[in-house]
Amino acid sequence: MNITEKYINVRNQTVAFCSHLKPEDYVIQLVKFASPAKWHLAHTTWFFETFILMPNATNYNVFNTNFNFLFNSYYNTVGDRILQANRGNMSRPSIDEIYAYRNYVDEKMQIFLKTTDDKKILDLVTLGLNHEQQHQELLITDVKYMLGHNPFFPVFHNDYNLVKDTNSTNESIKITEGLYKIGYQGNDFCYDNELGAHKVYVPNFEINKYLVTNGEYFEFMEAGGYSDFNLWLDDGWNWVHKNQINSPMYWHKIKDEWHYYTLAGLQKVNKNAILSHINYYEANAFAEWKGMRLPTEFEWEIASLQFNWGKRWEWTNSAYLPYPEFKKENGAVGEYNGKFMINKMILRGASVATSKNHSRNTYRNFFNPSERWQYTGIRLIK
């Protein structure tokens, strides 16, 4: 598949997901971290217009000069932008204009891609496609957050219950102590935060080949896990009390029975299915309750060659920090990862919402320890 075909394929995937939305669904923003679907559609388009077409395409005319302010996310190099929490205030431009914007940029991009073989530009296009795939996952989780907080728990699509997966094994594996090489070592695309391959020493450890299930987590809840301060980090304990948390996100007790919201609607909790939508605080407290622990990101990467992964983003016990020799690129691209290396925890493994061919065992995702609207889960070490 050449770069133009890849471009068309990725862009179409975003539109295909949005085809199940109602017009009213495109604008809603309930919280700062969950952006409206309309904004995702426009921002991913803005990326290609701003970083590819404007500096490189001959006689390119910007679709709308106001869109840089509206749809820039966090790139200070590119200029001012609206506050993230205000993205849902934009009833205008209309969704029709946003789709016209996508069509306009897509047409110009396909023309431009026929005229260039510049490796730096094509590498930037590849970054843009991976950037859009990141937003495809965010789009799924943001739409779920929006619909999951609708009092009628509407069905997005009957085939979109993404939390129904179960484990295929209950085994664990033992890893022998020693020096192991960590980080991306191939020649294909990766993010800059995966680079700087280096050796780390790990002691012997035994890690589960399976993920924690709803049933296992339910036992933690029934045992008073959310009311025992001994299990929680201080920040986590404060989070539990401030937000009055007593279950994973999207769980609702109805007539003495636990249900959870899925994109296929409200359903009874399947105790055999893999747990999802918990934050780092909850993952750490559960590990404490089990007398186990979360893996470091290095242990996870070393062991990942011997177990199946990709169903849930898995919390690790590692803070998001740069690898040795990490170097930020000049300009706006340098803002992509490096400036977020503070107050965040690493997740590994991708999820059921991750776009196809957008995961590696070296991929380093990162979120605040309180966030749980992603498809997150737990794998434990003995």
Residue pairs with C-beta under 8 A, 6 or more apart in sequence:
1 9
3 113
3 122
3 125
3 126
4 110
4 113
4 114
6 126
6 129
7 106
7 109
7 110
7 113
7 125
7 129
8 106
8 110
10 129
10 132
10 133
10 355
11 102
11 106
11 132
13 133
13 136
13 355
14 40
14 41
14 44
14 132
14 135
14 136
14 139
15 41
15 99
15 102
17 136
17 139
17 140
18 26
18 37
18 41
18 139
20 156
20 157
20 160
21 37
21 143
21 156
23 95
25 37
25 143
25 146
25 147
26 36
26 37
26 38
26 41
26 95
27 36
27 38
27 88
27 90
27 91
27 95
28 36
28 88
28 146
29 35
29 36
29 39
29 85
29 87
29 88
29 89
29 146
30 88
30 145
30 146
30 149
31 145
32 84
32 85
33 84
33 371
33 373
34 141
34 142
34 145
34 146
34 373
35 43
35 84
35 87
35 88
35 138
35 142
36 87
36 88
36 90
36 142
37 139
37 142
37 143
38 90
38 95
38 98
39 71
39 87
39 90
40 135
40 138
40 139
40 142
41 95
41 98
41 99
41 102
42 67
42 70
42 71
42 93
42 98
42 101
42 102
43 71
43 72
43 73
43 135
44 128
44 131
44 132
44 135
45 71
45 98
45 101
45 102
45 105
45 106
46 67
46 68
46 71
46 72
47 128
47 131
47 132
48 105
48 109
48 125
48 128
49 62
49 63
49 67
49 105
49 108
50 68
50 72
50 78
51 124
51 128
51 332
51 333
52 109
52 112
52 121
52 124
52 125
52 128
53 60
53 105
53 108
53 109
53 112
54 60
54 62
56 112
56 116
56 118
56 121
57 108
57 111
57 112
60 108
62 68
63 101
63 104
63 105
64 93
64 97
64 101
67 93
67 101
68 78
68 79
68 81
69 79
69 80
69 81
69 82
70 81
70 82
70 90
70 93
71 81
72 78
72 79
72 80
72 81
73 81
73 84
74 81
74 335
75 81
75 332
75 335
76 335
77 331
77 332
77 334
77 335
78 332
82 90
93 101
113 125
116 122
124 333
126 189
127 189
127 333
127 336
130 189
130 191
130 358
133 354
133 355
133 358
134 358
136 355
137 351
137 353
137 354
137 355
137 358
137 374
140 162
140 263
140 353
141 353
141 373
141 374
141 375
142 373
143 156
143 263
144 156
144 250
144 261
144 263
144 373
145 373
147 153
147 154
147 156
147 261
147 263
148 249
148 250
148 261
153 261
153 265
153 266
154 265
155 263
155 264
155 265
156 263
156 264
157 263
157 264
158 264
158 265
159 264
160 262
160 263
160 264
161 262
161 263
161 264
161 267
162 262
162 263
162 352
162 353
162 375
163 260
163 262
163 270
163 273
163 274
163 276
163 277
163 352
163 375
164 262
164 270
164 273
165 273
165 274
165 311
165 352
166 213
166 270
166 272
166 273
166 274
167 210
167 211
167 213
167 274
168 210
168 308
169 209
169 210
170 210
171 208
171 209
171 210
172 206
172 207
172 208
172 209
172 382
173 206
173 207
173 209
173 303
173 306
173 307
174 204
174 205
174 206
175 202
175 204
175 205
175 206
175 207
175 299
175 302
175 303
176 204
177 201
177 202
177 203
177 204
178 201
178 202
179 199
179 200
179 201
180 199
180 200
180 201
180 202
180 298
180 302
181 197
181 198
181 199
182 197
182 198
182 199
182 200
182 298
182 301
182 302
182 323
182 362
183 194
183 195
183 196
183 197
183 198
183 323
183 362
184 190
184 194
184 195
184 197
184 360
184 362
185 197
190 360
190 362
190 363
191 336
191 337
191 363
191 364
192 326
192 327
192 328
192 329
192 336
192 337
192 338
193 322
193 323
193 326
193 337
193 338
193 341
193 364
194 323
194 360
194 362
194 363
194 364
195 323
195 325
195 326
196 322
196 323
196 324
196 325
196 326
197 323
198 323
198 324
198 325
200 298
202 296
202 298
202 299
202 302
205 295
205 299
205 303
205 381
205 382
206 381
206 382
207 295
207 299
207 300
207 303
207 307
207 379
207 380
207 381
207 382
208 379
208 380
208 381
208 382
209 306
209 307
209 308
210 307
210 379
211 274
211 275
211 311
211 312
211 314
211 377
211 378
211 379
212 274
212 275
212 286
212 377
212 378
212 379
212 380
213 271
213 272
213 273
213 274
213 275
214 269
214 270
214 271
214 272
214 273
214 274
214 275
215 271
215 272
216 275
217 248
217 275
217 278
217 286
218 258
218 269
218 271
220 285
220 286
220 289
220 290
221 246
221 247
223 289
225 231
225 285
225 286
225 289
226 240
226 245
226 246
226 247
228 289
229 237
230 288
231 285
231 286
231 288
231 289
232 240
232 281
232 284
232 285
232 288
233 281
233 284
233 285
235 281
235 369
235 370
236 280
236 281
236 282
236 284
236 285
236 369
239 245
239 279
239 281
239 370
240 281
245 282
247 253
247 258
248 260
248 275
248 276
248 277
248 278
248 282
248 372
249 277
249 278
249 372
249 373
250 260
250 261
250 262
250 277
251 258
251 259
251 260
251 269
252 258
252 259
252 260
252 261
252 266
253 259
257 268
258 268
258 269
259 266
259 267
259 268
259 269
260 266
260 267
260 269
274 311
274 312
274 377
275 312
275 377
275 378
276 312
276 375
276 376
276 377
277 372
277 373
277 374
277 375
277 376
278 286
278 315
278 372
278 376
278 377
278 378
279 315
279 369
279 370
279 371
279 372
279 376
280 315
280 345
280 367
280 369
280 370
281 369
281 370
282 372
283 294
283 315
283 376
283 378
284 294
284 315
284 317
286 378
287 293
287 294
287 378
287 380
290 380
292 380
292 381
292 382
293 317
293 380
293 381
294 315
294 316
294 317
294 378
294 379
294 380
294 381
295 303
295 316
295 317
295 379
295 380
295 381
296 316
296 317
296 318
297 316
297 318
297 346
297 348
297 364
298 318
299 316
299 381
300 314
300 316
300 348
300 349
300 379
301 348
301 361
301 362
304 348
304 349
304 361
305 361
309 348
309 349
309 350
309 361
310 349
310 350
310 351
310 352
310 354
310 359
311 349
311 351
311 352
311 375
311 377
312 349
312 351
312 352
312 375
312 376
312 377
313 347
313 348
313 349
313 350
313 351
313 365
313 374
313 375
313 376
313 377
314 347
314 348
314 349
314 376
314 377
314 378
314 379
315 345
315 347
315 376
315 377
315 378
316 345
316 346
316 347
316 348
317 345
318 345
318 346
319 344
319 345
319 346
320 340
320 341
320 342
320 344
320 345
320 346
320 364
320 366
321 341
322 338
322 341
326 338
328 334
328 335
328 338
328 339
329 336
340 366
343 368
344 366
344 367
344 368
344 369
345 366
345 367
345 368
345 369
346 364
346 365
346 366
347 365
347 366
347 367
347 374
347 376
348 361
348 363
348 364
348 365
349 359
349 361
349 363
349 379
350 358
350 359
350 363
351 374
351 375
351 376
352 375
353 374
353 375
367 374
